[in-house]
Amino acid sequence: MGGNASSILKKIDSDDKNTGKEIDTLFDKLDKDKSGALQGTEYDDFFKMAADYMLSDLKKAGHDYDNDTISSWLKTWIDPNGDGKVSRQELHDNLKAVLDAGE
């Protein structure tokens, strides 16, 4: 997952034209068991990667947050029903807005 998924996050964050396509690419890359939801390790890995990305972005903007705070905030927005799963639709509905909020 690592760098490739992180580079997709960066594309989603910086490119408004292809956001939907890039979110699908990211979801497909992360949904290793092809269950249609990020859950278990996939869920944990996604939020760790997204929190690391956001933390870096926020620090560049002069904000001082810790990884746990960012991870909790991301889960609130990207998994709003708190079921421990992220569907493709939840990612489409929320990821771009969350990344944009970190700017």
N, CA, C and O of each residue as an XYZ file, in Angstrom:
412
protein
N       0.851     -1.181      0.000
C       0.000      0.000      0.000
C       0.890      1.234      0.000
O       1.010      1.887     -1.036
N       1.501      1.571      1.090
C       2.485      2.616      1.279
C       2.441      3.779      0.324
O       1.425      4.461      0.191
N       3.588      4.003     -0.357
C       3.770      5.176     -1.191
C       2.744      5.330     -2.285
O       2.291      6.446     -2.538
N       2.362      4.266     -2.938
C       1.427      4.369     -4.040
C       0.073      4.894     -3.577
O      -0.493      5.785     -4.210
N      -0.452      4.354     -2.481
C      -1.730      4.839     -1.957
C      -1.590      6.275     -1.461
O      -2.507      7.079     -1.629
N      -0.470      6.597     -0.862
C      -0.239      7.973     -0.404
C      -0.186      8.939     -1.573
O      -0.676     10.064     -1.474
N       0.406      8.507     -2.683
C       0.452      9.384     -3.856
C      -0.950      9.572     -4.445
O      -1.256     10.633     -4.990
N      -1.789      8.563     -4.338
C      -3.182      8.707     -4.793
C      -3.906      9.715     -3.894
O      -4.679     10.539     -4.384
N      -3.658      9.651     -2.584
C      -4.248     10.638     -1.668
C      -3.839     12.049     -2.076
O      -4.661     12.965     -2.079
N      -2.579     12.214     -2.415
C      -2.094     13.537     -2.825
C      -2.815     14.006     -4.084
O      -3.172     15.179     -4.190
N      -3.033     13.097     -5.045
C      -3.769     13.457     -6.270
C      -5.198     13.878     -5.932
O      -5.706     14.858     -6.478
N      -5.843     13.137     -5.033
C      -7.213     13.464     -4.629
C      -7.247     14.846     -3.992
O      -8.157     15.637     -4.241
N      -6.248     15.123     -3.173
C      -6.173     16.389     -2.460
C      -5.939     17.567     -3.403
O      -6.449     18.663     -3.171
N      -5.169     17.342     -4.463
C      -4.764     18.475     -5.296
C      -5.486     18.596     -6.631
O      -5.331     19.609     -7.313
N      -6.264     17.602     -7.025
C      -6.886     17.602     -8.355
C      -8.397     17.464     -8.245
O      -8.906     16.414     -7.852
N      -9.106     18.522     -8.592
C     -10.569     18.485     -8.492
C     -11.225     17.765     -9.670
O     -12.360     17.304     -9.546
N     -10.542     17.658    -10.800
C     -11.162     17.099    -12.001
C     -11.333     15.586    -11.953
O     -12.347     15.065    -12.417
N     -10.370     14.886    -11.405
C     -10.386     13.426    -11.433
C     -10.609     12.805    -10.057
O     -10.256     11.647     -9.835
N     -11.183     13.553     -9.150
C     -11.329     13.096     -7.773
C     -12.071     11.769     -7.677
O     -11.606     10.855     -6.995
N     -13.213     11.644     -8.344
C     -14.007     10.411     -8.268
C     -13.231      9.199     -8.739
O     -13.254      8.147     -8.100
N     -12.545      9.352     -9.858
C     -11.742      8.264    -10.418
C     -10.614      7.877     -9.459
O     -10.357      6.693     -9.243
N      -9.948      8.873     -8.890
C      -8.833      8.609     -7.976
C      -9.326      7.954     -6.683
O      -8.646      7.090     -6.130
N     -10.505      8.360     -6.198
C     -11.063      7.721     -5.004
C     -11.367      6.255     -5.296
O     -11.106      5.391     -4.458
N     -11.911      5.970     -6.468
C     -12.141      4.569     -6.852
C     -10.833      3.786     -6.910
O     -10.769      2.650     -6.439
N      -9.797      4.381     -7.480
C      -8.483      3.727     -7.557
C      -7.952      3.433     -6.162
O      -7.465      2.335     -5.892
N      -8.049      4.421     -5.279
C      -7.587      4.239     -3.898
C      -8.383      3.137     -3.203
O      -7.804      2.260     -2.562
N      -9.697      3.181     -3.330
C     -10.538      2.175     -2.687
C     -10.186      0.773     -3.185
O     -10.037     -0.154     -2.388
N     -10.054      0.623     -4.497
C      -9.726     -0.685     -5.071
C      -8.372     -1.189     -4.576
O      -8.199     -2.385     -4.338
N      -7.424     -0.286     -4.423
C      -6.097     -0.661     -3.940
C      -6.155     -1.113     -2.475
O      -5.470     -2.058     -2.084
N      -6.974     -0.435     -1.676
C      -7.035     -0.725     -0.240
C      -7.928     -1.913      0.101
O      -7.678     -2.610      1.084
N      -8.963     -2.149     -0.699
C      -9.912     -3.235     -0.432
C      -9.325     -4.556     -0.936
O      -9.763     -5.109     -1.944
N      -8.334     -5.035     -0.212
C      -7.564     -6.206     -0.652
C      -8.409     -7.470     -0.754
O      -8.161     -8.305     -1.624
N      -9.405     -7.626      0.120
C     -10.223     -8.842      0.070
C     -11.443     -8.686     -0.843
O     -12.246     -9.608     -0.982
N     -11.570     -7.514     -1.460
C     -12.656     -7.223     -2.411
C     -14.050     -7.431     -1.805
O     -14.979     -7.877     -2.478
N     -14.167     -7.095     -0.515
C     -15.447     -7.244      0.185
C     -16.397     -6.074     -0.076
O     -17.587     -6.156      0.227
N     -15.869     -4.987     -0.638
C     -16.697     -3.805     -0.859
C     -16.675     -2.834      0.303
O     -17.387     -1.830      0.298
N     -15.850     -3.134      1.306
C     -15.700     -2.236      2.456
C     -14.287     -2.366      2.995
O     -13.683     -3.438      2.953
N     -13.771     -1.253      3.502
C     -12.498     -1.299      4.208
C     -12.832     -1.642      5.654
O     -13.523     -0.890      6.341
N     -12.334     -2.777      6.099
C     -12.622     -3.218      7.463
C     -11.416     -3.972      8.004
O     -10.565     -4.431      7.242
N     -11.350     -4.094      9.326
C     -10.231     -4.784      9.949
C      -8.920     -4.085      9.634
O      -8.794     -2.876      9.825
N      -7.947     -4.843      9.154
C      -6.619     -4.306      8.839
C      -6.692     -3.249      7.742
O      -5.968     -2.254      7.795
N      -7.554     -3.453      6.754
C      -7.702     -2.470      5.675
C      -8.136     -1.117      6.251
O      -7.611     -0.072      5.868
N      -9.079     -1.152      7.155
C      -9.612      0.038      7.825
C      -8.496      0.732      8.607
O      -8.275      1.935      8.473
N      -7.799     -0.062      9.428
C      -6.718      0.489     10.247
C      -5.613      1.077      9.381
O      -5.120      2.171      9.656
N      -5.224      0.353      8.334
C      -4.161      0.828      7.442
C      -4.567      2.120      6.735
O      -3.760      3.040      6.602
N      -5.818      2.186      6.285
C      -6.284      3.400      5.623
C      -6.201      4.599      6.552
O      -5.678      5.646      6.172
N      -6.720      4.451      7.783
C      -6.731      5.599      8.686
C      -5.331      5.990      9.136
O      -5.072      7.171      9.365
N      -4.431      5.038      9.267
C      -3.045      5.380      9.601
C      -2.429      6.169      8.459
O      -1.814      7.212      8.686
N      -2.588      5.683      7.231
C      -2.035      6.369      6.073
C      -2.644      7.769      5.925
O      -1.924      8.743      5.705
N      -3.964      7.863      6.046
C      -4.640      9.158      5.891
C      -4.234     10.123      7.009
O      -4.036     11.312      6.758
N      -4.111      9.622      8.233
C      -3.704     10.482      9.355
C      -2.275     10.977      9.154
O      -1.987     12.147      9.404
N      -1.379     10.099      8.707
C       0.001     10.521      8.443
C       0.033     11.597      7.364
O       0.755     12.586      7.491
N      -0.747     11.405      6.305
C      -0.809     12.380      5.215
C      -1.340     13.727      5.732
O      -0.755     14.777      5.465
N      -2.444     13.682      6.466
C      -3.050     14.913      6.987
C      -2.123     15.611      7.977
O      -1.998     16.836      7.960
N      -1.480     14.836      8.831
C      -0.575     15.409      9.834
C       0.553     16.171      9.147
O       0.902     17.277      9.558
N       1.111     15.586      8.115
C       2.172     16.245      7.353
C       1.655     17.540      6.725
O       2.315     18.578      6.784
N       0.474     17.464      6.129
C      -0.148     18.628      5.494
C      -0.411     19.742      6.512
O      -0.142     20.913      6.244
N      -0.937     19.368      7.676
C      -1.261     20.356      8.704
C      -0.006     20.979      9.305
O       0.013     22.173      9.602
N       1.036     20.181      9.485
C       2.287     20.725     10.029
C       2.891     21.740      9.071
O       3.439     22.754      9.501
N       2.790     21.467      7.755
C       3.295     22.421      6.761
C       2.544     23.744      6.864
O       3.100     24.806      6.583
N       1.278     23.671      7.269
C       0.459     24.874      7.409
C       0.631     25.531      8.785
O      -0.026     26.528      9.085
N       1.517     24.968      9.621
C       1.812     25.571     10.914
C       0.945     25.101     12.069
O       0.979     25.700     13.144
N       0.170     24.046     11.873
C      -0.678     23.516     12.941
C       0.060     22.414     13.685
O       0.881     21.703     13.106
N      -0.239     22.280     14.969
C       0.443     21.281     15.787
C      -0.578     20.307     16.370
O      -1.128     20.544     17.445
N      -0.824     19.225     15.664
C      -1.729     18.180     16.109
C      -0.950     16.890     16.260
O       0.152     16.759     15.728
N      -1.520     15.930     16.988
C      -0.886     14.620     17.073
C      -1.673     13.619     16.230
O      -2.812     13.877     15.838
N      -1.049     12.480     15.960
C      -1.628     11.472     15.077
C      -2.962     10.946     15.603
O      -3.885     10.725     14.819
N      -3.080     10.743     16.918
C      -4.332     10.226     17.494
C      -5.493     11.191     17.274
O      -6.608     10.769     16.969
N      -5.229     12.480     17.429
C      -6.273     13.487     17.225
C      -6.735     13.483     15.774
O      -7.934     13.504     15.496
N      -5.783     13.456     14.856
C      -6.112     13.458     13.426
C      -6.874     12.187     13.059
O      -7.866     12.246     12.333
N      -6.415     11.043     13.554
C      -7.071      9.770     13.248
C      -8.515      9.769     13.750
O      -9.419      9.322     13.044
N      -8.727     10.262     14.951
C     -10.078     10.328     15.514
C     -10.964     11.251     14.676
O     -12.118     10.926     14.396
N     -10.431     12.374     14.288
C     -11.174     13.339     13.476
C     -11.542     12.715     12.121
O     -12.674     12.843     11.655
N     -10.564     12.038     11.499
C     -10.824     11.389     10.210
C     -11.924     10.337     10.325
O     -12.807     10.261      9.471
N     -11.869      9.531     11.377
C     -12.880      8.479     11.558
C     -14.263      9.083     11.736
O     -15.246      8.538     11.234
N     -14.351     10.194     12.440
C     -15.639     10.862     12.645
C     -16.243     11.283     11.313
O     -17.452     11.163     11.114
N     -15.406     11.779     10.396
C     -15.905     12.286      9.125
C     -16.048     11.216      8.052
O     -17.000     11.243      7.271
N     -15.107     10.270      8.008
C     -15.125      9.301      6.908
C     -15.946      8.061      7.252
O     -16.470      7.401      6.354
N     -16.064      7.739      8.533
C     -16.907      6.620      8.982
C     -17.965      7.179      9.934
O     -17.964      6.865     11.125
N     -18.879      8.019      9.396
C     -19.801      8.759     10.268
C     -20.741      7.871     11.079
O     -21.191      8.287     12.147
N     -21.050      6.670     10.613
C     -21.931      5.803     11.392
C     -21.148      4.965     12.405
O     -21.744      4.238     13.200
N     -19.818      5.064     12.379
C     -18.975      4.421     13.382
C     -19.052      2.901     13.398
O     -18.853      2.282     14.443
N     -19.341      2.290     12.243
C     -19.490      0.835     12.213
C     -18.172      0.088     12.016
O     -18.155     -1.140     11.934
N     -17.061      0.841     11.939
C     -15.765      0.195     11.754
C     -15.520     -0.287     10.343
O     -14.630     -1.102     10.102
N     -16.312      0.219      9.409
C     -16.160     -0.108      7.997
C     -16.256      1.187      7.201
O     -16.974      2.112      7.581
N     -15.532      1.240      6.108
C     -15.654      2.376      5.194
C     -16.057      1.824      3.838
O     -15.319      1.057      3.219
N     -17.228      2.220      3.390
C     -17.711      1.796      2.073
C     -17.137      2.723      0.999
O     -16.643      3.811      1.294
N     -17.215      2.275     -0.225
C     -16.800      3.113     -1.351
C     -17.584      4.434     -1.323
O     -17.017      5.501     -1.555
N     -18.893      4.354     -1.038
C     -19.727      5.552     -1.023
C     -19.296      6.514      0.084
O     -19.256      7.725     -0.135
N     -18.974      5.992      1.267
C     -18.499      6.859      2.353
C     -17.217      7.576      1.940
O     -17.037      8.756      2.239
N     -16.333      6.867      1.260
C     -15.095      7.491      0.810
C     -15.401      8.578     -0.216
O     -14.826      9.665     -0.159
N     -16.301      8.292     -1.151
C     -16.693      9.304     -2.147
C     -17.358     10.502     -1.482
O     -17.098     11.646     -1.855
N     -18.209     10.245     -0.509
C     -18.966     11.327      0.128
C     -18.100     12.246      0.976
O     -18.422     13.424      1.129
N     -16.994     11.723      1.535
C     -16.319     12.468      2.591
C     -14.827     12.742      2.406
O     -14.321     13.712      2.971
N     -14.111     11.934      1.644
C     -12.651     12.041      1.627
C     -12.157     13.385      1.099
O     -11.322     14.017      1.747
N     -12.634     13.833     -0.033
C     -12.142     15.079     -0.621
C     -12.372     16.263      0.322
O     -11.489     17.105      0.488
N     -13.548     16.328      0.935
C     -13.844     17.443      1.857
C     -12.908     17.416      3.050
O     -12.459     18.466      3.511
N     -12.609     16.221      3.557
C     -11.712     16.106      4.707
C     -10.305     16.540      4.312
O      -9.658     17.279      5.054
N      -9.829     16.099      3.171
C      -8.489     16.495      2.729
C      -8.417     18.005      2.491
O      -7.421     18.638      2.840
N      -9.446     18.573      1.911
C      -9.475     20.016      1.667
C      -9.498     20.811      2.968
O      -8.960     21.916      3.027
N     -10.109     20.264      3.996
C     -10.181     20.958      5.284
C      -8.807     21.074      5.929
O      -8.585     21.954      6.760
N      -7.890     20.199      5.557
C      -6.550     20.240      6.129
C      -5.636     21.282      5.503
O      -4.477     21.404      5.899
N      -6.133     22.022      4.549
C      -5.290     23.011      3.850
C      -5.348     24.355      4.500
O      -4.700     25.293      4.037
